Amino acid sequence: MAQTTRSQPRPTTIHGSLFATDHKPHPKVNALLGVTLVLGVLALVTAGFHHLHLITSWAGLIGIVTGGFGQFISATTRERFGLIVGLGACALGFFLGMSHGGLFGGVVP
C-alpha cells in the first residue's frame, strides 16, 4: 500500500498564482492570460459595431497570437482553460471584424 504513504506533507497554504495548481508562480503565463482575456472582451464588444472593424480585427489577431503563445508555455490546466476561453473570444471577434471590413478595410485605397 505504497500509495497511502507520502514522503512530503501537502502544503496547507497556496503560494503563487490563482491559476497555478502546481503551487509555483507563473507570471509570464498569467500576464498572457490577462492580455488574451482583455483583448477577447474588446474584440467581442467592438464586433457589434460595423464601423469599429479595425479595432475588432486587430484586437482579435493580437489576442490569437498572445493566447497561442500562452498555450505553448502554459503549465497547468487552469491556465489553459482561461487561455482557451480568451482564444475563442479573440477568434470570434477576429472573424467578425474580417467580415465587416478586415484589417485594412477603408484605410488603404
N, CA, C and O of each residue as an XYZ file, in Angstrom:
436
protein
N       0.823     -1.171      0.000
C       0.000      0.000      0.000
C       0.877      1.247      0.000
O       0.780      2.091      0.891
N       1.712      1.345     -0.990
C       2.634      2.463     -1.085
C       1.915      3.776     -1.388
O       2.426      4.846     -1.056
N       0.749      3.711     -2.007
C       0.059      4.947     -2.355
C      -0.518      5.662     -1.142
O      -0.882      6.833     -1.251
N      -0.614      5.007      0.003
C      -1.173      5.661      1.184
C      -0.130      6.444      1.965
O      -0.478      7.295      2.783
N       1.131      6.169      1.723
C       2.179      6.900      2.434
C       2.709      8.019      1.556
O       2.857      7.870      0.343
N       2.987      9.130      2.192
C       3.543     10.264      1.475
C       4.867     10.637      2.118
O       5.007     10.678      3.341
N       5.829     10.906      1.252
C       7.130     11.284      1.788
C       7.138     12.746      2.237
O       7.852     13.106      3.172
N       6.342     13.590      1.567
C       6.273     15.002      1.924
C       4.817     15.371      2.193
O       3.925     14.975      1.443
N       4.580     16.120      3.253
C       3.197     16.529      3.515
C       2.730     17.560      2.497
O       3.530     18.320      1.950
N       1.434     17.575      2.253
C       0.868     18.548      1.336
C       0.950     19.934      1.930
O       0.778     20.104      3.137
N       1.211     20.925      1.103
C       1.233     22.293      1.629
C      -0.181     22.733      2.003
O      -1.140     22.464      1.279
N      -0.295     23.406      3.131
C      -1.611     23.854      3.576
C      -1.963     25.210      3.002
O      -3.143     25.544      2.892
N      -0.984     25.983      2.642
C      -1.247     27.278      2.034
C      -0.829     27.245      0.579
O       0.123     26.563      0.200
N      -1.552     27.989     -0.221
C      -1.251     28.041     -1.645
C      -0.370     29.257     -1.903
O      -0.755     30.390     -1.616
N       0.787     29.013     -2.435
C       1.695     30.083     -2.813
C       1.682     30.204     -4.322
O       1.556     29.205     -5.030
N       1.808     31.391     -4.802
C       1.870     31.582     -6.244
C       0.583     32.151     -6.786
O      -0.011     33.044     -6.182
N       0.156     31.651     -7.901
C      -0.943     32.225     -8.644
C      -2.264     31.535     -8.345
O      -2.305     30.408     -7.851
N      -3.340     32.245     -8.659
C      -4.672     31.667     -8.549
C      -4.863     30.562     -9.577
O      -5.589     29.601     -9.327
N      -4.219     30.691    -10.728
C      -4.394     29.734    -11.801
C      -3.358     28.622    -11.805
O      -3.415     27.746    -12.668
N      -2.432     28.624    -10.887
C      -1.380     27.613    -10.864
C      -1.715     26.543     -9.837
O      -1.706     26.812     -8.636
N      -2.008     25.345    -10.291
C      -2.320     24.246     -9.390
C      -1.073     23.510     -8.928
O      -1.164     22.609     -8.094
N       0.081     23.873     -9.448
C       1.313     23.238     -9.018
C       2.017     24.039     -7.932
O       3.148     23.724     -7.563
N       1.357     25.075     -7.417
C       1.853     25.908     -6.309
C       3.155     26.630     -6.649
O       3.973     26.887     -5.766
N       3.342     26.950     -7.900
C       4.502     27.712     -8.339
C       4.001     28.952     -9.068
O       2.975     28.887     -9.745
N       4.688     30.063     -8.950
C       4.246     31.262     -9.675
C       4.570     31.166    -11.167
O       5.632     30.682    -11.558
N       3.642     31.630    -11.976
C       3.831     31.676    -13.425
C       3.457     33.078    -13.910
O       2.395     33.250    -14.508
N       4.299     34.078    -13.668
C       3.909     35.450    -14.004
C       3.767     35.709    -15.502
O       2.904     36.486    -15.911
N       4.590     35.078    -16.315
C       4.515     35.310    -17.758
C       3.208     34.758    -18.333
O       2.550     35.414    -19.141
N       2.843     33.554    -17.913
C       1.609     32.954    -18.413
C       0.396     33.717    -17.895
O      -0.584     33.894    -18.618
N       0.460     34.168    -16.642
C      -0.655     34.938    -16.098
C      -0.821     36.269    -16.835
O      -1.946     36.714    -17.060
N       0.268     36.894    -17.202
C       0.189     38.136    -17.971
C      -0.402     37.875    -19.356
O      -1.244     38.640    -19.826
N       0.034     36.806    -20.003
C      -0.522     36.463    -21.314
C      -1.998     36.108    -21.208
O      -2.785     36.435    -22.097
N      -2.375     35.442    -20.125
C      -3.777     35.107    -19.896
C      -4.612     36.363    -19.741
O      -5.685     36.473    -20.335
N      -4.136     37.303    -18.957
C      -4.860     38.555    -18.767
C      -4.996     39.354    -20.047
O      -6.068     39.879    -20.348
N      -3.905     39.447    -20.804
C      -3.936     40.186    -22.069
C      -4.887     39.515    -23.050
O      -5.641     40.199    -23.743
N      -4.864     38.193    -23.119
C      -5.741     37.466    -24.032
C      -7.202     37.670    -23.664
O      -8.034     37.880    -24.547
N      -7.532     37.613    -22.375
C      -8.917     37.808    -21.955
C      -9.394     39.237    -22.219
O     -10.521     39.444    -22.667
N      -8.550     40.207    -21.946
C      -8.935     41.607    -22.188
C      -9.131     41.853    -23.685
O     -10.103     42.494    -24.083
N      -8.227     41.354    -24.503
C      -8.376     41.526    -25.948
C      -9.581     40.764    -26.484
O     -10.221     41.217    -27.433
N      -9.900     39.619    -25.896
C     -11.090     38.874    -26.300
C     -12.367     39.626    -25.993
O     -13.283     39.662    -26.814
N     -12.436     40.229    -24.812
C     -13.606     41.034    -24.466
C     -13.699     42.251    -25.382
O     -14.783     42.594    -25.853
N     -12.568     42.900    -25.632
C     -12.554     44.059    -26.524
C     -13.005     43.670    -27.931
O     -13.785     44.389    -28.556
N     -12.520     42.549    -28.423
C     -12.889     42.111    -29.771
C     -14.372     41.760    -29.850
O     -15.022     42.058    -30.853
N     -14.913     41.135    -28.816
C     -16.328     40.779    -28.848
C     -17.228     42.005    -28.711
O     -18.256     42.095    -29.381
N     -16.856     42.935    -27.860
C     -17.685     44.129    -27.661
C     -17.692     44.992    -28.914
O     -18.746     45.465    -29.337
N     -16.536     45.199    -29.501
C     -16.468     46.050    -30.686
C     -16.975     45.349    -31.946
O     -17.212     46.007    -32.959
N     -17.146     44.037    -31.902
C     -17.661     43.317    -33.075
C     -19.117     43.660    -33.351
O     -19.596     43.465    -34.468
N     -19.815     44.159    -32.363
C     -21.209     44.531    -32.568
C     -21.399     45.812    -33.358
O     -22.524     46.132    -33.741
N     -20.344     46.544    -33.607
C     -20.418     47.806    -34.336
C     -19.634     47.668    -35.638
O     -18.429     47.416    -35.617
N     -20.312     47.831    -36.760
C     -19.677     47.617    -38.067
C     -18.536     48.595    -38.340
O     -17.558     48.241    -38.998
N     -18.655     49.805    -37.845
C     -17.630     50.808    -38.138
C     -16.382     50.654    -37.268
O     -15.412     51.384    -37.478
N     -16.368     49.745    -36.313
C     -15.187     49.502    -35.481
C     -14.447     48.225    -35.889
O     -13.795     47.585    -35.065
N     -14.556     47.867    -37.161
C     -13.951     46.609    -37.611
C     -12.435     46.609    -37.513
O     -11.835     45.544    -37.367
N     -11.797     47.777    -37.589
C     -10.336     47.816    -37.459
C      -9.908     47.412    -36.050
O      -8.993     46.605    -35.888
N     -10.560     47.962    -35.041
C     -10.237     47.604    -33.650
C     -10.554     46.140    -33.400
O      -9.782     45.426    -32.761
N     -11.701     45.698    -33.910
C     -12.127     44.315    -33.694
C     -11.144     43.327    -34.293
O     -10.724     42.381    -33.625
N     -10.777     43.537    -35.536
C      -9.907     42.568    -36.211
C      -8.490     42.583    -35.649
O      -7.876     41.529    -35.491
N      -7.964     43.778    -35.344
C      -6.607     43.836    -34.796
C      -6.553     43.291    -33.375
O      -5.608     42.582    -33.028
N      -7.545     43.606    -32.543
C      -7.572     43.061    -31.184
C      -7.702     41.543    -31.227
O      -7.056     40.842    -30.448
N      -8.532     41.033    -32.130
C      -8.668     39.588    -32.271
C      -7.385     38.916    -32.722
O      -7.007     37.867    -32.202
N      -6.717     39.527    -33.695
C      -5.476     38.939    -34.205
C      -4.378     38.941    -33.153
O      -3.689     37.936    -32.973
N      -4.210     40.054    -32.460
C      -3.182     40.116    -31.412
C      -3.524     39.161    -30.275
O      -2.634     38.529    -29.707
N      -4.810     39.053    -29.940
C      -5.235     38.118    -28.898
C      -4.994     36.663    -29.280
O      -4.644     35.843    -28.431
N      -5.181     36.348    -30.544
C      -4.914     34.984    -31.006
C      -3.424     34.659    -30.877
O      -3.057     33.557    -30.468
N      -2.580     35.609    -31.224
C      -1.131     35.384    -31.124
C      -0.700     35.238    -29.667
O       0.044     34.315    -29.336
N      -1.157     36.142    -28.786
C      -0.762     36.057    -27.375
C      -1.342     34.812    -26.716
O      -0.666     34.169    -25.912
N      -2.571     34.466    -27.042
C      -3.164     33.266    -26.474
C      -2.484     31.989    -26.958
O      -2.318     31.039    -26.192
N      -2.096     31.971    -28.219
C      -1.382     30.809    -28.749
C      -0.027     30.625    -28.089
O       0.370     29.505    -27.767
N       0.683     31.731    -27.888
C       1.970     31.626    -27.206
C       1.776     31.229    -25.748
O       2.572     30.466    -25.201
N       0.727     31.741    -25.119
C       0.426     31.352    -23.741
C       0.111     29.873    -23.634
O       0.517     29.223    -22.671
N      -0.606     29.329    -24.611
C      -0.889     27.900    -24.626
C       0.406     27.105    -24.775
O       0.566     26.036    -24.186
N       1.305     27.632    -25.553
C       2.567     26.939    -25.810
C       3.411     26.813    -24.538
O       4.081     25.799    -24.343
N       3.385     27.840    -23.667
C       4.245     27.803    -22.488
C       3.482     27.548    -21.191
O       4.091     27.553    -20.121
N       2.161     27.324    -21.252
C       1.393     27.131    -20.022
C       1.751     25.808    -19.361
O       2.183     24.858    -20.014
N       1.554     25.774    -18.033
C       1.959     24.606    -17.270
C       0.795     23.883    -16.604
O       0.910     22.696    -16.298
N      -0.311     24.562    -16.373
C      -1.408     23.931    -15.644
C      -2.699     23.993    -16.453
O      -2.821     24.768    -17.401
N      -3.652     23.167    -16.062
C      -4.926     23.085    -16.750
C      -5.745     24.354    -16.555
O      -6.438     24.780    -17.479
N      -5.684     24.958    -15.393
C      -6.429     26.199    -15.155
C      -5.968     27.312    -16.073
O      -6.786     28.080    -16.579
N      -4.680     27.405    -16.291
C      -4.162     28.419    -17.207
C      -4.642     28.146    -18.631
O      -5.039     29.065    -19.348
N      -4.602     26.897    -19.027
C      -5.018     26.536    -20.377
C      -6.500     26.789    -20.591
O      -6.908     27.203    -21.676
N      -7.314     26.542    -19.562
C      -8.742     26.780    -19.677
C      -9.026     28.260    -19.914
O      -9.796     28.605    -20.809
N      -8.426     29.116    -19.140
C      -8.609     30.555    -19.329
C      -8.112     31.028    -20.683
O      -8.726     31.886    -21.316
N      -6.998     30.463    -21.120
C      -6.467     30.838    -22.430
C      -7.387     30.397    -23.562
O      -7.532     31.113    -24.552
N      -8.003     29.237    -23.430
C      -8.930     28.759    -24.461
C     -10.164     29.643    -24.532
O     -10.661     29.928    -25.621
N     -10.664     30.079    -23.377
C     -11.811     30.991    -23.372
C     -11.437     32.303    -24.066
O     -12.195     32.810    -24.893
N     -10.277     32.845    -23.729
C      -9.817     34.075    -24.363
C      -9.550     33.899    -25.852
O      -9.863     34.782    -26.652
N      -8.972     32.759    -26.224
C      -8.712     32.492    -27.639
C     -10.003     32.388    -28.430
O     -10.081     32.878    -29.557
N     -11.009     31.760    -27.859
C     -12.302     31.654    -28.537
C     -12.928     33.013    -28.754
O     -13.452     33.293    -29.833
N     -12.881     33.862    -27.738
C     -13.431     35.214    -27.863
C     -12.651     36.021    -28.902
O     -13.242     36.737    -29.710
N     -11.329     35.903    -28.876
C     -10.497     36.625    -29.848
C     -10.769     36.141    -31.268
O     -10.881     36.951    -32.188
N     -10.874     34.845    -31.449
C     -11.109     34.300    -32.782
C     -12.472     34.721    -33.311
O     -12.592     35.083    -34.481
N     -13.499     34.678    -32.470
C     -14.827     35.099    -32.906
C     -14.827     36.584    -33.274
O     -15.380     36.967    -34.305
N     -14.213     37.414    -32.441
C     -14.111     38.828    -32.765
C     -13.303     39.076    -34.027
O     -13.656     39.930    -34.840
N     -12.215     38.326    -34.188
C     -11.386     38.480    -35.387
C     -12.174     38.143    -36.652
O     -12.121     38.882    -37.635
N     -12.894     37.045    -36.626
C     -13.651     36.649    -37.814
C     -14.784     37.626    -38.119
O     -15.052     37.921    -39.284
N     -15.447     38.126    -37.083
C     -16.488     39.121    -37.312
C     -15.891     40.432    -37.831
O     -16.474     41.081    -38.699
N     -14.744     40.814    -37.306
C     -14.068     42.007    -37.812
C     -13.635     41.855    -39.256
O     -13.719     42.803    -40.037
N     -13.175     40.676    -39.614
C     -12.782     40.432    -41.001
C     -13.992     40.474    -41.926
O     -13.884     40.938    -43.061
N     -15.132     39.998    -41.461
C     -16.323     40.024    -42.310
C     -16.900     41.429    -42.449
O     -17.614     41.708    -43.413
N     -16.604     42.309    -41.508
C     -17.112     43.675    -41.578
C     -16.194     44.617    -42.337
O     -16.595     45.745    -42.625
N     -14.999     44.210    -42.667
C     -14.121     45.104    -43.416
C     -12.656     44.746    -43.332
O     -11.860     45.233    -44.135
N     -12.280     43.917    -42.393
C     -10.917     43.440    -42.345
C      -9.952     44.326    -41.604
O     -10.336     45.298    -40.953
N      -8.683     43.969    -41.716
C      -7.613     44.652    -41.003
C      -7.300     46.031    -41.575
O      -6.893     46.930    -40.839
N      -7.486     46.202    -42.874
C      -7.145     47.474    -43.514
C      -8.324     48.031    -44.300
O      -8.132     48.943    -45.104
N      -9.515     47.531    -44.103
C     -10.685     47.965    -44.891
C     -10.997     49.423    -44.707
O     -11.217     49.872    -43.582
N     -11.020     50.175    -45.789
C     -11.337     51.581    -45.735
C     -10.154     52.484    -45.470
O     -10.275     53.703    -45.592
N      -9.005     51.918    -45.109
C      -7.824     52.736    -44.812
C      -6.920     52.808    -46.041
O      -6.451     53.886    -46.407
N      -6.681     51.679    -46.667
C      -5.813     51.603    -47.840
C      -6.689     51.720    -49.081
O      -7.628     50.937    -49.224
N      -6.426     52.667    -49.990
C      -7.272     52.852    -51.186
C      -7.122     51.721    -52.180
O      -7.765     51.732    -53.230
